């Protein structure tokens, strides 16, 4: 549902560039569909190709479209999560009731101060896509890096079958702990490093 849309040509006499601004509200899955069919999908190594989400979110989109050089178009936008459930990959834990801002452009995306529930506790998530370099393109470094800090509980681990062995191990545990985690996506393959004060 588009709540506001505007298109204008700021300098019709010297250039033919169309500036488009759109504000909308709608399903998060629709936004993921746009990302996954845009140049961002290739830039991120298809990092969000298998992501899923529930609910609606608010969107802002700005397009800079030079009519005579459309291949140099620029896009900037944001998605404001408002209590959505998000799963980055089918085998990753659910980010429940996610709230926060995801910004994107033709060159990448950033997650800023997203808060969610995961593994039976609260978490804060930041990160995004690094600028492509020789190291990220060769696979020496991950192109997408997400950092999480939060708390988890043994019960939350037990209820997360995506964790395999860790979920089964939690059957014999009680209590909770704080943790920090880094999820890197290197050439479309996830890498997870977790540290805790257990």
C-alpha positions as CSV (number, residue, x, y, z in Angstrom):
1,X,0.0,0.0,0.0
2,X,1.6,3.2,-1.2
3,X,1.1,6.0,1.4
4,X,3.1,8.7,-0.5
5,X,4.7,8.9,-4.0
6,X,6.4,11.8,-5.8
7,X,8.3,12.0,-9.1
8,X,10.1,15.1,-10.2
9,X,12.7,16.4,-12.7
10,X,14.7,19.0,-10.7
11,X,16.7,20.5,-13.6
12,X,14.8,19.9,-16.8
13,X,16.9,22.4,-18.8
14,X,20.3,20.8,-18.3
15,X,19.8,17.2,-17.4
16,X,17.0,14.7,-17.6
17,X,17.1,12.9,-14.3
18,X,13.9,11.7,-12.7
19,X,13.9,11.6,-8.9
20,X,11.3,9.3,-7.4
21,X,10.4,9.0,-3.7
22,X,7.9,6.4,-2.4
23,X,6.7,5.6,1.1
24,X,4.7,2.4,1.5
25,X,3.6,-0.3,3.9
26,X,3.3,-3.9,3.1
27,X,4.5,-7.5,3.5
28,X,8.2,-7.9,4.4
29,X,8.3,-10.9,2.0
30,X,7.5,-8.5,-0.9
31,X,10.6,-6.4,0.1
32,X,12.7,-9.5,0.2
33,X,11.4,-10.3,-3.3
34,X,12.5,-6.9,-4.6
35,X,16.0,-7.3,-3.0
36,X,16.4,-10.8,-4.4
37,X,15.6,-9.8,-7.9
38,X,17.7,-6.6,-7.8
39,X,21.5,-6.1,-8.3
40,X,21.8,-6.4,-4.5
41,X,21.2,-10.1,-4.8
42,X,24.4,-10.6,-6.8
43,X,26.4,-8.2,-4.7
44,X,25.5,-10.0,-1.5
45,X,26.2,-13.5,-3.0
46,X,22.5,-14.3,-2.7
47,X,22.7,-13.8,1.1
48,X,19.0,-13.3,1.4
49,X,17.8,-15.6,-1.3
50,X,16.3,-18.1,1.3
51,X,15.3,-15.5,3.9
52,X,11.7,-15.5,5.1
53,X,9.7,-13.1,7.2
54,X,6.1,-12.5,8.5
55,X,4.0,-9.4,8.8
56,X,4.1,-5.9,7.4
57,X,6.7,-3.2,7.5
58,X,7.1,0.4,6.5
59,X,9.3,1.2,3.4
60,X,10.9,4.3,2.0
61,X,12.5,4.2,-1.5
62,X,14.3,6.9,-3.4
63,X,15.3,6.4,-7.0
64,X,17.7,8.6,-9.0
65,X,17.1,7.8,-12.7
66,X,19.2,9.5,-15.3
67,X,17.1,9.0,-18.4
68,X,20.1,9.0,-20.9
69,X,22.3,6.8,-18.7
70,X,19.8,4.5,-16.9
71,X,22.5,2.0,-16.1
72,X,23.9,4.5,-13.6
73,X,20.7,4.7,-11.7
74,X,20.9,4.8,-7.9
75,X,18.5,3.5,-5.3
76,X,18.4,4.2,-1.5
77,X,15.8,2.8,0.8
78,X,14.9,1.6,4.2
79,X,12.6,-1.0,5.8
80,X,11.4,-0.4,9.3
81,X,10.7,-3.7,11.0
82,X,7.8,-3.5,13.5
83,X,7.7,-6.8,15.4
84,X,8.3,-9.1,12.4
85,X,9.5,-12.7,12.6
86,X,12.6,-13.0,10.4
87,X,14.6,-16.1,9.4
88,X,17.8,-15.2,7.5
89,X,18.2,-18.8,6.2
90,X,16.1,-21.9,6.7
91,X,18.7,-23.4,9.0
92,X,19.2,-20.3,11.1
93,X,17.3,-19.5,14.3
94,X,14.2,-17.3,14.1
95,X,14.6,-13.6,15.0
96,X,11.2,-13.1,16.7
97,X,9.4,-9.8,17.0
98,X,12.2,-8.0,15.2
99,X,12.2,-4.1,15.5
100,X,14.6,-1.7,13.9
101,X,15.9,-0.3,10.6
102,X,17.4,-1.9,7.6
103,X,18.8,0.5,5.0
104,X,19.9,-0.4,1.5
105,X,21.3,1.0,-1.7
106,X,22.5,-0.3,-5.0
107,X,25.8,-1.2,-3.3
108,X,24.7,-3.0,-0.2
109,X,22.6,-3.0,3.0
110,X,23.0,-2.1,6.7
111,X,21.2,-3.3,9.8
112,X,21.1,-0.7,12.5
113,X,20.1,-1.5,16.1
114,X,17.6,-4.2,15.3
115,X,16.2,-5.8,18.4
116,X,14.6,-9.2,18.5
117,X,14.0,-12.4,20.5
118,X,16.1,-15.4,19.8
119,X,17.1,-18.5,21.7
120,X,14.9,-17.6,24.6
121,X,16.3,-14.2,25.2
122,X,16.7,-10.6,23.8
123,X,19.3,-9.7,21.2
124,X,20.6,-6.6,19.5
125,X,21.8,-7.0,15.8
126,X,24.0,-4.7,13.7
127,X,26.0,-5.1,10.6
128,X,25.4,-5.6,6.9
129,X,27.3,-5.9,3.6
130,X,30.9,-4.8,3.4
131,X,32.1,-2.9,0.4
132,X,33.2,-5.4,-2.2
133,X,37.0,-5.9,-2.2
134,X,39.4,-8.4,-3.7
135,X,39.3,-10.3,-0.4
136,X,35.5,-10.5,-0.3
137,X,35.2,-11.4,-3.9
138,X,37.9,-14.2,-3.6
139,X,36.2,-15.6,-0.5
140,X,39.1,-14.7,1.8
141,X,36.7,-12.5,3.8
142,X,32.9,-12.6,4.2
143,X,31.0,-10.1,2.2
144,X,28.1,-10.0,4.7
145,X,28.8,-9.7,8.5
146,X,26.1,-9.5,11.2
147,X,26.9,-9.0,14.8
148,X,24.6,-10.0,17.6
149,X,24.7,-9.5,21.3
150,X,22.2,-10.9,23.7
151,X,21.1,-13.5,26.2
152,X,19.9,-17.1,25.7
153,X,18.3,-19.8,27.9
154,X,18.6,-23.5,27.9
155,X,14.9,-23.7,27.2
156,X,15.4,-21.4,24.2
157,X,18.2,-23.6,22.9
158,X,16.0,-26.7,23.3
159,X,13.2,-25.1,21.3
160,X,15.6,-24.3,18.3
161,X,16.0,-27.6,16.4
162,X,18.0,-25.7,13.7
163,X,21.0,-25.8,16.1
164,X,21.2,-29.6,15.8
165,X,23.7,-30.9,18.3
166,X,23.5,-27.8,20.5
167,X,19.7,-28.1,20.8
168,X,20.1,-31.7,21.9
169,X,22.9,-30.9,24.3
170,X,20.6,-28.2,25.9
171,X,18.2,-31.0,27.1
172,X,20.7,-31.5,29.9
173,X,21.2,-27.8,30.8
174,X,19.4,-25.2,32.9
175,X,19.6,-21.4,33.2
176,X,20.8,-18.8,30.8
177,X,23.8,-16.7,29.8
178,X,24.9,-13.8,27.8
179,X,26.6,-14.2,24.4
180,X,27.9,-12.5,21.4
181,X,27.9,-13.9,17.9
182,X,29.1,-13.0,14.4
183,X,27.4,-14.4,11.3
184,X,29.4,-14.1,8.2
185,X,28.3,-15.0,4.7
186,X,31.2,-15.9,2.5
187,X,30.3,-16.7,-1.1
188,X,26.7,-17.6,0.0
189,X,27.8,-19.9,2.8
190,X,27.1,-19.0,6.4
191,X,29.8,-19.0,9.1
192,X,28.8,-18.6,12.7
193,X,31.1,-17.8,15.6
194,X,29.6,-17.6,19.1
195,X,31.3,-16.6,22.4
196,X,29.7,-16.9,25.8
197,X,30.4,-16.5,29.5
198,X,29.1,-20.0,30.3
